[in-house]
Structure formats: structure tokens, C-alpha cells
Amino acid sequence: MNPSAQGWIEKFGSLQEKKNFFLRNELEFYTHFRNLGFIYGTNIYTLQGIPTPALISEEEKAKINLLSALHQVYLLHKSGKAGFDNFLEDLSVFYQLLKVEEFSFFDRLLAGRKTSHQLEYLLHQRISLNDNIISRAFNQMLTNSMLFTDVINFKMFLEGQRNLKENERRLEQIILSLSYHVIKTKNTDSEYNKRLLHLLATSSRYGPAASSEGQPGYLSLLNPDPDSLENKYLFDLACLAALEDSNNTSIQTSILSDLGEELRLSPEFVTDSVDHALLFFRKHRNQLPFLKNTHPFKLLYDNSQLMVKKLILRNSHRLKKELGESKELLYLISKSATADLNSAERERMRVQLLDMFKTIPSLAIFALPGGAFLLPLFVKMIPSLLPSAFDDNYVDPYHRRSSKNTVEDKGSSNLTNP
């Protein structure tokens, strides 16, 4: 099965019907996909019984595992008795409600009319950022680790809930706030930790995960159900954030002791999760580029800065045009550079930024899972990278030099030709 060629979802369905692979309960389902690496956003393996091409890419494994996880949740909900075509129809409705992708006319030509082909295009857009090393590093570290939020939301959809976009944002804010809390609690004081903490703190302010009375902001947003997939997933992401940068790969377990209680997880699950994370990352260290030479969150921070800068510069003309048509957004970005915005202003700026990104296809990354992590970088960097958009009196130095040379040329011409 080639997940980069059209028709792979139908092939997946036929293989599933032959193998009839079905994980019998939620805990078995969750631990199985954690063993694959899908929960961590580092897909080492794919579901058994699925033949894959030689030299399969990380992106291709992520596609297979995302579809596999969604299908297994569907089978769990239907007690193992569900046709694959019905699954595809329900999955299509789910993603329409989540509003992850609006097909343009050209997109529809590429995807075709079949539900399976449209889902192939949609999953590709959900996972892919851009075909370059910076985007792939970011993709692997943040976007892929947040793909499991699709699975959580799909489970909610099957149970009858429809406020999916709101829940997606809630989960994103918990993850940002939780990562901030775990990294801040570490006994390390490196310069990159300080920068990352500032970025995570700023990112969390673009949503409801604000701290109150000294308590971490994520506490008010947690799911009270101790058996939820969500809480297990959040704890495993915390294990990822607690990784220490050392040759042996270690985890500061003291950071995680209170978190297990906050998430209402059993002591057995907490111990198993920490042990599994240590074993997994030690075993696969050489297969994971972000663990080879540096701490994963340092790579995430550095690559995120480079990527946002590149996106701004490559889309400078479109951004200037869009910003020129939104005076309030210009004002809010400018104000945020010198003063703290209140919650209403931050929300207006966030909504207007996302609306602007939708008009520029190459900036769609900001609307993907984890996009809130990049918003503060964009807001911080764009005034310095596009000064002419924010200063009515800005004079382009190149334009000034060109004008000066033109005047001098005319002057010389007048001297020689009175």
C-alpha cells in the first residue's frame, strides 16, 4: 500500500476487512498506538498487517497511523461491527464540522468526487506542512504529536458532541500550558529554556488557559473523567516535555508526580507511562533526528523561528496588502510590541490573524494543530521584517538610493548638456 498515491484509503479498507484487526478496549487501543510512537508524534511503526513501501517516510507513516487510529475508535464505538464505507462517510462529516479544510474548485479537481479521495487529500493537508527540512522538523515535533487530538475529537463526535472546534482549541491550550508548566519546573536554567518558556507563556495567552492564583492555567480546562483518553495522552506528552538532554535520555520524574494526581490517573498508569517513555526514546534515539544531537524542545524553538521568518519574507507582498486593509490588526500588533493586550484585544487579534492566514495558502500552517505556538513568533517578528507595513513615514532605503542616483544622473546630464 502506497499512502502517497491516490486510492490508498480504499486499499487500507480492503486490508482491514481481510485482517479484521480490532483492538477490544480503549486502554488496549491507546497503549498500542503509543507503542507505535503515534502518541509522541514520532511514528516508528505502523499498524500490523498493513504492508508499506520500502523507505517509507515519516509523513506516510503518520497518515497510516492517523487513519488507523480513527478507524479503531470507530470500531470501538460500533463494537467492532461497522462497514468501512460508513466509517468514511462519518469521518468526512466529522472533518467538515471541524472545518479543517475548505476545498477550492482546484482542490476538488485534484481530490475528485469520491469520499475516500477527498479524505486522502484532507489527511495529506492535515499532516503536511511544506517539503523542506525546517517544516519537517517542526511537523514531527509539534503537529504530529497533536494529531491525536483529532482522534479524541472524533470519539466525541461519535458520542454526539458537536462543539468540536472549541474542544480542539481547549486541548491545544492545555498542551501549551502544560508544556510550559513542566519545562518551568525543571531544574535547568539554560538560555533556550528561558526563550521557550516565554514563547509558551505567550502562546497560552492566546486562549483560555490563563493562570489564576498561582495555579497552572490548564487545571481549569481538564477533563474530570479519570478514564478519558485525553488525560492519558496529556500525561504522555508531559513525559516528552520532561525529557532531559543527556546521552542516556532521562526524565525528571519528580515533575510528573503531582500531574498524575491532577489528571486523576492511576499510579500504575503513571509508572507505566514514565517507564515506557524512557524505554521508547532510549531504544529509538538514533532513529529520531530531534533526539540525536539536541533536546527536542530546543530544536522546536530554533526551527520555529526560522520557519516563521521564512514564511513572512516569502509572503511579504501579500502580507503587506492584507495588513494594509486591516487597520485594527495593524494597531493591535503594534500595541502588543510595547504593552500587554487585554483578553478581548488578544482574541480580536487572534481571529483577524487566522482570517488573514486563510487568504494566503502557504500560511495555512498557522491553522493546523499547534498553530497557536507560532502566533506569538509571527506577531513579534513581523514589525521588524516588514517595517513599511507598520510605519506610514517609512522610506525604503533602496528606493531612496535609486531616487538619489536618478537626481544625480539628471544633474550630470544638465551639466554636460546645457
Secondary structure, 3 states (H helix, E strand, C coil): CCCCCCCHHHHHHHHHHHHCCCCCCHHHHHHHHHHHCCCCCCCCCCCCCCCCCCCCCHHHHHHHHHHHHHHHHHHHHCCCCCCHHHHHHHHHHHHHHHCCCCCCHHHHHHHCCCHHHHHHHHHHHHHCCCCCHHHHHHHHHHHHHHCHHHHHHHHHHHCCCCCHHHHHHHHHHHHHHHHHHHHHHCCCCCHHHHHHHHHHHHHHCCCCCCCECCECHHHHHCCCCCCCHHHHHHHHHHHHHCEECCCCCEECHHHHHHHHHHCCCCHHHHHHHHHHHHHHHHHCHHHCHHHHCCCHHHHHHHHHHHHHHHHHHHCHHHHHHHHHCCHHHHHHHHHHCCCCCCHHHHHHHHHHHHHHHHCCHHHHHHHCCCHHHCHHHHHHHHHHHCHHHCCCCCCCHHHHHHHHHHHHHHHHHHHHCC
